[in-house]
Amino acid sequence: MLRTITPQKAAGYAVLAVICTVSLLPIWMAFKTAITFPSDVFSTADQLGLDRWTFGNFPRVLGLPSSVEPPASSGAPINFMIALRNSIIYTGLLVTGQLFFSSMAAYAFARLRFPGRDTIFYAIIAATMIPSIVLFIPNFVLVRQLGLLNSFAGMVAPSILMLPFAVFFLRQFFLTTPKELEEAARLDGLNWFQVYWHIALPLQRGPMATLAILLSIQAWNDFFWPFLVGQGEGTQVMAVALANFQSQSGQGQPDWTGLMAAVMLSIIPVLFLLIFFGRRIVESLQTSGMK
């Protein structure tokens, strides 16, 4: 049976198509520039398509052998392969720590009873209203005095222990854990950490996965703090490497093809997460908002 498309639905699809086109056009232009020969970048800037194209810019920015030569205005090469590795390490350390410590805090606020519990919880939530820029200077001074500049320990130190949003998000789900399961585990001799680790945490795999995705996207796109603390090649993440790559080009003419190739490499992990887990993110956020 054929479905009837009403004028309202047709108008809705048309608006949706326009929004998708406007949203995807910048990504397409970046990809088009990434597969353009450096000599053609300005002559094809006003075109949506290409007469000739190449993937040689991708291995070039990764430090691999390539048939495409960089333009003369390009500065010193930056190995984006190392920057990609650094971004993976930085994101992995930060997200793992935030998930572990935030989930423990969230479970304590949801289940344990201790003096000042609600006051401490609301104080942590209120911390989300403090602009992060205010904390950069004292955190930078502390990290420098500890000798942690240009190290992953210094890059993750200010935020690895806890994230107010993560505490609030997980606490909403821990409140729904059946108390009967926890009481039975306590009667069997488990302490509170064992109840959290063996009973409560496995029941919240979905929200934990959603939170991991959100935190990964946020950590992957971090720029200012890694720019302050991790400027060395061994700790330089993709966002910082892209900024340095653009700023070192001579006479205000960056290597646009190399820059766009590096940008496309940097957004591949985020696109992968959103394409395959985007529905889970929306569902979990809607569920937590109703509790």
Residue frames as qw, qx, qy, qz and C-alpha x, y, z in Angstrom:
[[0.000, 0.887, 0.462, 0.000, 0.00, 0.00, 0.00],
 [0.438, 0.413, -0.008, 0.798, 1.45, 3.29, -1.11],
 [0.285, -0.578, -0.434, 0.630, 1.73, 6.03, 1.47],
 [0.209, 0.861, 0.331, 0.325, 0.18, 9.38, 0.66],
 [0.469, -0.097, -0.155, 0.864, 2.56, 12.30, 0.94],
 [0.023, -0.887, -0.445, 0.121, 0.65, 15.30, 2.18],
 [0.324, 0.821, -0.035, 0.469, 1.72, 18.86, 1.32],
 [0.462, -0.837, 0.243, -0.164, 2.84, 19.30, 4.95],
 [0.871, -0.261, 0.334, 0.249, 5.12, 16.26, 4.73],
 [0.690, 0.530, 0.171, 0.463, 6.49, 17.39, 1.38],
 [0.021, 0.919, -0.125, 0.374, 7.27, 20.82, 2.83],
 [0.682, -0.665, 0.305, -0.019, 8.94, 19.17, 5.82],
 [0.883, 0.044, 0.292, 0.366, 11.10, 16.96, 3.59],
 [0.475, 0.748, 0.067, 0.458, 12.06, 20.00, 1.51],
 [0.259, -0.901, 0.235, -0.258, 13.12, 21.95, 4.59],
 [0.832, -0.420, 0.343, 0.115, 15.04, 18.90, 5.86],
 [0.812, 0.358, 0.206, 0.413, 16.81, 18.56, 2.51],
 [0.211, 0.879, -0.084, 0.419, 17.84, 22.22, 2.58],
 [0.525, -0.780, 0.309, -0.143, 19.17, 21.90, 6.14],
 [0.903, -0.145, 0.327, 0.238, 21.14, 18.75, 5.25],
 [0.657, 0.602, 0.111, 0.440, 22.59, 20.42, 2.16],
 [0.024, -0.910, 0.186, -0.369, 23.65, 23.52, 4.08],
 [0.695, -0.630, 0.342, -0.060, 25.16, 21.37, 6.86],
 [0.887, -0.030, 0.368, 0.276, 27.06, 19.00, 4.57],
 [0.543, 0.815, 0.014, 0.202, 28.28, 21.56, 2.04],
 [0.123, -0.879, 0.450, -0.096, 31.24, 22.77, 4.17],
 [0.733, -0.322, 0.597, 0.058, 32.32, 19.15, 4.75],
 [0.801, 0.465, 0.332, 0.179, 32.16, 18.45, 1.03],
 [0.317, 0.919, -0.163, 0.167, 34.18, 21.59, 0.21],
 [0.403, -0.724, 0.559, -0.032, 36.82, 20.57, 2.76],
 [0.807, -0.027, 0.578, 0.117, 36.98, 17.06, 1.28],
 [0.665, 0.715, 0.168, 0.139, 37.10, 18.46, -2.26],
 [0.069, 0.922, -0.367, 0.103, 40.05, 20.67, -1.30],
 [0.627, -0.503, 0.595, 0.006, 41.76, 17.69, 0.35],
 [0.773, 0.158, 0.572, 0.225, 41.71, 15.72, -2.92],
 [0.440, 0.897, 0.032, -0.014, 42.74, 18.68, -5.09],
 [0.754, 0.199, -0.057, 0.623, 46.24, 19.06, -6.53],
 [0.352, -0.615, -0.190, 0.679, 48.02, 21.98, -4.80],
 [0.192, -0.089, 0.385, 0.898, 48.43, 23.75, -8.15],
 [0.155, -0.429, -0.669, -0.587, 44.65, 23.68, -8.76],
 [0.220, -0.462, -0.713, 0.481, 43.43, 24.83, -5.35],
 [0.066, 0.464, 0.156, -0.870, 42.67, 28.46, -6.32],
 [0.238, 0.124, -0.577, -0.771, 41.45, 27.81, -9.87],
 [0.415, -0.288, -0.818, -0.274, 38.82, 25.32, -8.60],
 [0.044, -0.087, -0.637, 0.765, 37.83, 27.16, -5.42],
 [0.457, 0.185, 0.134, -0.860, 34.45, 28.26, -6.86],
 [0.601, 0.103, -0.651, -0.452, 33.56, 24.82, -8.24],
 [0.783, -0.310, 0.324, -0.432, 31.61, 22.07, -6.53],
 [0.982, 0.104, 0.149, 0.055, 33.22, 19.33, -8.61],
 [0.315, -0.676, 0.543, 0.387, 36.70, 18.50, -9.86],
 [0.729, 0.563, -0.303, -0.246, 38.08, 17.59, -13.28],
 [0.707, 0.263, -0.606, 0.255, 41.05, 15.80, -11.73],
 [0.608, -0.691, 0.183, -0.345, 41.69, 14.68, -8.19],
 [0.580, 0.332, -0.687, 0.285, 44.18, 12.79, -6.03],
 [0.763, -0.617, -0.177, -0.081, 44.41, 11.16, -2.61],
 [0.711, 0.277, -0.319, 0.561, 48.10, 11.96, -2.43],
 [0.102, -0.676, 0.236, -0.691, 47.61, 14.74, 0.11],
 [0.819, -0.503, -0.015, -0.275, 46.59, 12.25, 2.80],
 [0.912, -0.108, -0.118, 0.377, 49.83, 10.19, 2.89],
 [0.403, 0.569, -0.154, 0.700, 51.79, 13.45, 2.50],
 [0.323, -0.690, 0.200, -0.616, 50.45, 14.92, 5.77],
 [0.912, -0.390, 0.045, -0.119, 50.91, 11.57, 7.49],
 [0.265, -0.739, 0.601, 0.148, 54.61, 11.58, 6.67],
 [0.790, 0.089, 0.597, 0.112, 54.27, 8.72, 4.16],
 [0.274, -0.146, 0.586, 0.748, 55.66, 8.62, 0.60],
 [0.417, 0.700, 0.473, -0.335, 53.41, 10.54, -1.79],
 [0.529, 0.350, 0.461, 0.621, 53.42, 11.58, -5.44],
 [0.008, 0.916, 0.279, 0.287, 52.07, 15.05, -4.52],
 [0.504, 0.120, -0.268, 0.812, 54.66, 17.69, -3.70],
 [0.187, -0.749, -0.459, 0.439, 53.80, 20.38, -1.11],
 [0.304, 0.895, 0.164, 0.281, 53.46, 23.96, -2.40],
 [0.527, 0.376, -0.277, 0.710, 56.41, 26.32, -2.08],
 [0.247, -0.623, 0.138, -0.729, 54.61, 28.47, 0.53],
 [0.853, -0.408, -0.307, -0.109, 54.28, 25.48, 2.85],
 [0.249, -0.795, 0.483, -0.267, 56.30, 25.67, 6.07],
 [0.003, -0.372, 0.919, -0.129, 58.10, 22.90, 7.90],
 [0.617, -0.158, -0.664, -0.393, 56.17, 19.60, 7.63],
 [0.477, -0.331, 0.552, -0.598, 54.19, 18.38, 10.63],
 [0.247, 0.039, -0.961, -0.121, 53.80, 14.65, 11.11],
 [0.610, -0.224, 0.026, -0.760, 50.07, 14.23, 11.63],
 [0.766, -0.060, -0.637, -0.053, 50.54, 10.52, 12.21],
 [0.377, -0.008, -0.645, 0.665, 52.18, 11.35, 15.56],
 [0.273, -0.114, 0.189, -0.936, 49.51, 13.98, 16.28],
 [0.734, -0.150, -0.409, -0.522, 46.81, 11.39, 15.56],
 [0.665, -0.082, -0.692, 0.270, 48.48, 8.95, 17.97],
 [0.138, 0.058, -0.487, 0.860, 48.72, 11.67, 20.61],
 [0.497, -0.171, -0.066, -0.848, 45.02, 12.50, 20.24],
 [0.780, -0.162, -0.560, -0.226, 44.10, 8.84, 20.72],
 [0.528, -0.056, -0.651, 0.543, 46.26, 8.57, 23.86],
 [0.066, -0.101, 0.292, -0.949, 44.98, 11.86, 25.29],
 [0.626, -0.178, -0.230, -0.723, 41.34, 10.98, 24.60],
 [0.754, -0.121, -0.645, -0.029, 41.71, 7.44, 25.94],
 [0.380, -0.021, -0.618, 0.688, 43.37, 8.51, 29.20],
 [0.201, -0.099, 0.191, -0.956, 40.95, 11.36, 29.83],
 [0.679, -0.159, -0.326, -0.638, 37.75, 9.47, 29.03],
 [0.693, -0.106, -0.702, 0.126, 38.77, 6.35, 30.97],
 [0.265, -0.029, -0.570, 0.777, 39.60, 8.36, 34.07],
 [0.338, -0.095, 0.062, -0.934, 36.50, 10.53, 33.87],
 [0.716, -0.169, -0.508, -0.447, 34.22, 7.51, 33.44],
 [0.622, -0.118, -0.709, 0.312, 35.75, 5.63, 36.35],
 [0.196, -0.090, -0.498, 0.840, 35.89, 8.44, 38.91],
 [0.372, -0.088, -0.082, -0.920, 32.65, 10.14, 37.85],
 [0.682, -0.211, -0.603, -0.355, 30.72, 6.86, 38.02],
 [0.498, -0.186, -0.700, 0.477, 32.01, 6.20, 41.54],
 [0.025, 0.056, 0.291, -0.955, 30.98, 9.70, 42.62],
 [0.509, -0.123, -0.340, -0.781, 27.59, 9.37, 40.94],
 [0.651, -0.235, -0.719, -0.068, 26.93, 6.05, 42.67],
 [0.327, -0.161, -0.603, 0.710, 27.90, 7.51, 46.04],
 [0.216, 0.031, 0.094, -0.971, 25.52, 10.44, 45.56],
 [0.601, -0.115, -0.493, -0.618, 22.73, 8.09, 44.45],
 [0.780, -0.231, -0.575, -0.085, 23.03, 5.40, 47.11],
 [0.536, -0.100, -0.562, 0.622, 25.25, 6.27, 50.08],
 [0.304, -0.881, -0.263, -0.251, 24.02, 8.40, 52.95],
 [0.613, -0.141, -0.267, 0.730, 26.53, 10.73, 54.56],
 [0.120, -0.793, -0.299, 0.518, 26.40, 14.23, 56.08],
 [0.045, 0.702, -0.216, -0.677, 26.22, 17.02, 53.52],
 [0.520, 0.132, 0.758, 0.371, 25.62, 14.67, 50.60],
 [0.349, 0.781, 0.501, 0.132, 23.06, 16.85, 48.82],
 [0.088, -0.946, 0.079, 0.303, 25.01, 20.04, 49.54],
 [0.406, -0.451, 0.624, 0.492, 28.19, 18.59, 48.03],
 [0.489, 0.365, 0.727, 0.315, 26.25, 17.29, 45.03],
 [0.231, 0.914, 0.334, 0.008, 24.66, 20.67, 44.29],
 [0.241, -0.831, 0.298, 0.403, 28.05, 22.36, 44.77],
 [0.479, -0.141, 0.714, 0.490, 29.53, 20.06, 42.11],
 [0.381, 0.641, 0.624, 0.232, 26.64, 20.79, 39.77],
 [0.002, 0.970, 0.108, -0.219, 27.09, 24.52, 40.40],
 [0.460, -0.514, 0.460, 0.560, 30.71, 24.16, 39.27],
 [0.524, 0.399, 0.619, 0.427, 29.43, 23.75, 35.71],
 [0.141, 0.949, 0.278, 0.045, 28.58, 27.48, 35.76],
 [0.382, -0.755, 0.279, 0.454, 32.24, 28.47, 36.29],
 [0.637, 0.735, -0.197, -0.119, 33.83, 29.39, 32.93],
 [0.945, -0.067, 0.044, 0.316, 36.72, 27.07, 32.21],
 [0.475, 0.672, -0.117, 0.556, 38.87, 30.00, 31.09],
 [0.386, -0.828, 0.202, -0.353, 38.97, 31.19, 34.73],
 [0.867, -0.415, 0.275, 0.026, 40.75, 27.98, 35.78],
 [0.823, 0.496, -0.102, 0.256, 43.35, 27.89, 33.01],
 [0.179, 0.785, -0.405, 0.433, 45.90, 30.20, 34.67],
 [0.547, -0.569, 0.525, -0.319, 45.97, 28.55, 38.15],
 [0.967, 0.053, 0.246, -0.029, 45.95, 25.09, 36.56],
 [0.696, 0.634, -0.189, 0.278, 48.79, 26.06, 34.24],
 [0.072, -0.769, 0.498, -0.393, 50.89, 27.46, 37.10],
 [0.772, -0.364, 0.460, -0.246, 50.31, 24.29, 39.14],
 [0.951, 0.273, 0.124, 0.078, 51.17, 21.96, 36.25],
 [0.484, 0.745, -0.315, 0.335, 54.32, 23.95, 35.47],
 [0.301, -0.694, 0.538, -0.372, 55.48, 23.89, 39.10],
 [0.875, -0.169, 0.428, -0.151, 54.94, 20.13, 39.16],
 [0.141, -0.496, 0.736, 0.439, 57.13, 19.79, 36.07],
 [0.566, 0.290, 0.770, -0.050, 54.34, 18.24, 33.99],
 [0.410, 0.707, -0.132, -0.560, 54.52, 20.50, 30.92],
 [0.506, 0.485, -0.624, -0.345, 54.68, 18.58, 27.62],
 [0.008, -0.089, 0.985, -0.147, 53.44, 15.39, 29.28],
 [0.426, -0.361, -0.680, -0.476, 50.14, 13.53, 29.08],
 [0.402, -0.436, -0.677, 0.437, 49.93, 13.62, 32.87],
 [0.077, -0.306, -0.163, 0.935, 49.85, 17.42, 32.80],
 [0.244, -0.077, -0.507, -0.823, 47.34, 17.47, 29.95],
 [0.522, -0.389, -0.691, -0.315, 44.78, 15.27, 31.70],
 [0.314, -0.102, -0.678, 0.656, 45.46, 16.30, 35.31],
 [0.201, -0.027, 0.222, -0.954, 42.88, 19.14, 35.70],
 [0.665, 0.045, -0.054, -0.744, 39.85, 17.17, 34.54],
 [0.478, 0.133, -0.857, -0.144, 40.56, 13.45, 34.78],
 [0.010, -0.021, -0.851, 0.524, 39.22, 13.00, 38.32],
 [0.191, 0.550, 0.739, -0.339, 35.69, 14.23, 37.81],
 [0.019, -0.184, -0.422, -0.888, 33.33, 15.99, 35.42],
 [0.325, 0.154, 0.497, -0.790, 30.18, 17.59, 36.93],
 [0.653, 0.224, -0.257, -0.676, 28.03, 16.75, 33.91],
 [0.536, 0.150, -0.827, -0.085, 29.14, 13.11, 34.01],
 [0.023, -0.032, -0.812, 0.582, 28.32, 12.87, 37.73],
 [0.484, 0.223, 0.255, -0.807, 24.85, 14.32, 37.20],
 [0.629, 0.264, -0.507, -0.526, 24.19, 12.16, 34.11],
 [0.468, 0.093, -0.877, 0.062, 25.16, 8.86, 35.74],
 [0.136, 0.024, 0.696, -0.704, 23.49, 9.63, 39.07],
 [0.622, 0.144, -0.024, -0.770, 20.13, 9.78, 37.26],
 [0.746, 0.158, -0.587, -0.272, 20.59, 6.19, 36.09],
 [0.295, 0.136, -0.848, 0.420, 22.05, 4.82, 39.33],
 [0.398, -0.044, 0.420, -0.815, 18.88, 6.01, 41.09],
 [0.793, 0.126, -0.192, -0.565, 16.92, 3.52, 38.97],
 [0.391, 0.265, -0.877, 0.082, 19.01, 0.50, 39.99],
 [0.743, -0.449, -0.392, -0.305, 16.78, -1.93, 41.97],
 [0.252, -0.677, 0.524, -0.451, 17.68, -1.62, 45.63],
 [0.937, -0.202, 0.182, -0.220, 16.77, -5.26, 46.21],
 [0.858, 0.384, -0.226, 0.256, 19.79, -6.38, 44.17],
 [0.214, 0.645, -0.457, 0.573, 22.14, -4.20, 46.20],
 [0.605, -0.504, 0.367, -0.495, 20.62, -5.27, 49.52],
 [0.998, 0.002, 0.021, -0.055, 21.01, -8.94, 48.54],
 [0.680, 0.500, -0.332, 0.422, 24.64, -8.32, 47.60],
 [0.131, -0.657, 0.448, -0.591, 25.26, -6.59, 50.93],
 [0.841, -0.337, 0.249, -0.342, 23.74, -9.56, 52.78],
 [0.960, 0.210, -0.100, 0.154, 26.13, -11.81, 50.87],
 [0.709, -0.507, 0.057, 0.487, 29.05, -9.87, 52.34],
 [0.533, 0.477, 0.200, 0.669, 29.97, -7.48, 49.52],
 [0.243, -0.510, -0.220, 0.796, 31.20, -4.04, 50.52],
 [0.343, 0.786, 0.234, -0.458, 29.95, -0.89, 48.81],
 [0.107, 0.631, -0.555, -0.531, 32.71, -0.79, 46.21],
 [0.184, -0.033, 0.958, 0.219, 32.07, -4.42, 45.26],
 [0.360, 0.607, 0.656, -0.268, 28.33, -3.69, 44.96],
 [0.253, 0.800, -0.105, -0.533, 29.13, -0.72, 42.72],
 [0.025, 0.528, -0.731, -0.431, 31.62, -2.66, 40.59],
 [0.090, 0.001, 0.984, 0.157, 29.83, -6.02, 40.27],
 [0.181, 0.558, 0.789, -0.182, 26.14, -5.04, 40.49],
 [0.175, 0.818, 0.258, -0.484, 25.38, -1.39, 39.75],
 [0.013, -0.617, 0.458, 0.640, 27.94, -0.61, 37.06],
 [0.178, 0.020, 0.892, 0.416, 27.17, -3.57, 34.72],
 [0.230, 0.643, 0.717, -0.142, 23.49, -2.57, 34.76],
 [0.149, 0.893, 0.085, -0.417, 24.38, 0.85, 33.33],
 [0.593, -0.073, 0.529, 0.603, 26.40, -0.22, 30.31],
 [0.337, 0.706, 0.500, 0.371, 24.16, 1.75, 27.92],
 [0.115, -0.991, -0.073, -0.006, 24.47, 5.12, 29.71],
 [0.573, -0.595, 0.358, 0.436, 28.19, 4.50, 30.26],
 [0.585, 0.213, 0.547, 0.560, 28.65, 3.89, 26.53],
 [0.179, 0.877, 0.353, 0.273, 26.69, 7.04, 25.69],
 [0.332, -0.924, 0.092, 0.167, 28.73, 9.09, 28.13],
 [0.665, -0.292, 0.447, 0.521, 31.95, 7.63, 26.75],
 [0.483, 0.526, 0.480, 0.510, 30.96, 8.78, 23.27],
 [0.027, -0.968, -0.188, -0.162, 30.09, 12.31, 24.41],
 [0.501, -0.785, 0.241, 0.274, 33.29, 12.65, 26.44],
 [0.702, -0.014, 0.473, 0.533, 35.37, 11.24, 23.59],
 [0.364, 0.737, 0.360, 0.440, 34.03, 13.84, 21.15],
 [0.228, -0.972, -0.010, -0.047, 34.69, 16.60, 23.66],
 [0.639, -0.577, 0.357, 0.361, 38.23, 15.40, 24.45],
 [0.683, 0.260, 0.459, 0.505, 39.06, 14.86, 20.79],
 [0.257, 0.801, 0.265, 0.471, 38.16, 18.48, 19.99],
 [0.489, -0.800, -0.080, 0.340, 39.97, 20.00, 23.01],
 [0.588, 0.647, -0.010, 0.485, 42.30, 22.74, 21.88],
 [0.051, -0.896, 0.188, -0.400, 43.18, 25.50, 24.35],
 [0.690, -0.629, 0.348, -0.081, 44.44, 23.44, 27.30],
 [0.902, 0.050, 0.272, 0.333, 46.47, 20.99, 25.12],
 [0.466, 0.768, 0.002, 0.440, 47.79, 24.07, 23.27],
 [0.260, -0.877, 0.278, -0.293, 49.07, 25.54, 26.57],
 [0.692, -0.523, 0.489, -0.090, 50.51, 22.37, 28.07],
 [0.805, -0.004, 0.558, 0.198, 51.32, 19.97, 25.22],
 [0.389, 0.839, -0.187, -0.331, 53.23, 21.89, 22.52],
 [0.257, -0.507, 0.783, 0.252, 55.99, 19.30, 22.13],
 [0.512, 0.252, -0.639, -0.516, 55.85, 16.89, 19.20],
 [0.228, 0.011, -0.964, 0.140, 55.45, 13.94, 21.56],
 [0.064, 0.425, 0.748, -0.505, 52.25, 15.37, 23.10],
 [0.221, 0.259, -0.170, -0.925, 50.86, 17.62, 20.35],
 [0.480, 0.377, 0.767, -0.198, 47.27, 16.58, 19.57],
 [0.398, 0.439, 0.629, 0.504, 45.52, 16.96, 16.22],
 [0.021, 0.936, 0.350, 0.032, 43.74, 20.24, 17.02],
 [0.346, -0.818, 0.212, 0.408, 47.03, 21.87, 18.05],
 [0.537, -0.114, 0.609, 0.573, 48.90, 20.39, 15.10],
 [0.338, 0.682, 0.559, 0.329, 46.30, 21.81, 12.69],
 [0.098, -0.982, -0.112, 0.115, 46.66, 25.29, 14.20],
 [0.457, -0.624, 0.418, 0.476, 50.47, 25.12, 14.06],
 [0.555, 0.201, 0.649, 0.480, 50.35, 23.80, 10.49],
 [0.240, 0.845, 0.420, 0.230, 48.24, 26.76, 9.38],
 [0.226, -0.959, 0.014, 0.173, 50.17, 29.43, 11.29],
 [0.565, -0.483, 0.440, 0.504, 53.64, 28.43, 10.06],
 [0.618, 0.523, 0.465, 0.357, 52.78, 28.85, 6.36],
 [0.360, -0.245, 0.105, 0.894, 54.66, 31.72, 4.77],
 [0.057, 0.020, -0.292, -0.954, 53.11, 34.95, 3.45],
 [0.500, 0.176, 0.379, -0.759, 49.60, 34.14, 4.65],
 [0.715, 0.268, -0.415, -0.494, 49.08, 31.33, 2.13],
 [0.623, -0.311, 0.685, -0.216, 48.66, 28.07, 3.99],
 [0.120, 0.153, -0.919, -0.344, 48.99, 24.70, 2.32],
 [0.630, -0.012, 0.141, -0.763, 45.24, 24.42, 1.93],
 [0.803, 0.122, -0.505, -0.292, 45.21, 20.94, 0.39],
 [0.468, 0.130, -0.777, 0.399, 47.41, 19.53, 3.15],
 [0.198, -0.116, 0.498, -0.836, 45.47, 21.40, 5.80],
 [0.732, 0.011, -0.047, -0.679, 42.10, 20.10, 4.57],
 [0.734, 0.130, -0.665, -0.049, 43.49, 16.56, 4.26],
 [0.242, 0.111, -0.751, 0.604, 44.59, 16.73, 7.90],
 [0.440, -0.062, 0.275, -0.852, 41.19, 18.15, 8.90],
 [0.802, 0.040, -0.356, -0.478, 39.39, 15.27, 7.20],
 [0.592, 0.113, -0.760, 0.244, 41.63, 12.78, 9.01],
 [0.007, 0.127, -0.613, 0.779, 40.87, 14.48, 12.33],
 [0.575, -0.014, 0.169, -0.800, 37.08, 14.28, 11.93],
 [0.583, 0.083, -0.753, -0.292, 36.93, 10.62, 10.84],
 [0.239, -0.102, -0.881, 0.396, 36.74, 9.24, 14.44],
 [0.255, 0.225, 0.408, -0.847, 34.01, 11.74, 15.38],
 [0.578, 0.191, -0.362, -0.706, 32.00, 10.97, 12.25],
 [0.453, 0.034, -0.890, -0.044, 32.31, 7.25, 12.99],
 [0.044, -0.177, -0.774, 0.606, 30.95, 7.72, 16.52],
 [0.382, 0.277, 0.181, -0.863, 28.04, 9.92, 15.40],
 [0.549, 0.180, -0.573, -0.581, 27.04, 7.69, 12.47],
 [0.534, -0.038, -0.845, -0.019, 27.02, 4.40, 14.40],
 [0.338, -0.339, -0.735, 0.481, 26.05, 5.61, 17.90],
 [0.085, -0.201, -0.033, -0.975, 24.14, 8.85, 17.29],
 [0.586, -0.417, -0.464, -0.516, 20.74, 7.28, 18.00],
 [0.676, -0.337, -0.570, 0.323, 21.97, 5.84, 21.32],
 [0.267, 0.009, -0.263, 0.927, 23.20, 9.29, 22.39],
 [0.322, -0.288, -0.191, -0.881, 19.83, 10.93, 21.71],
 [0.694, -0.385, -0.553, -0.254, 17.86, 8.16, 23.43],
 [0.610, -0.252, -0.533, 0.530, 19.99, 8.25, 26.58],
 [0.099, 0.074, -0.156, 0.980, 19.84, 12.03, 26.85],
 [0.486, -0.343, -0.330, -0.733, 16.05, 11.96, 26.46],
 [0.724, -0.354, -0.592, 0.017, 15.77, 9.22, 29.10],
 [0.478, -0.160, -0.448, 0.738, 17.97, 11.03, 31.62],
 [0.067, -0.200, -0.016, -0.977, 16.02, 14.27, 31.08],
 [0.580, -0.411, -0.439, -0.550, 12.73, 12.64, 32.07],
 [0.673, -0.301, -0.617, 0.276, 13.99, 11.37, 35.44]]
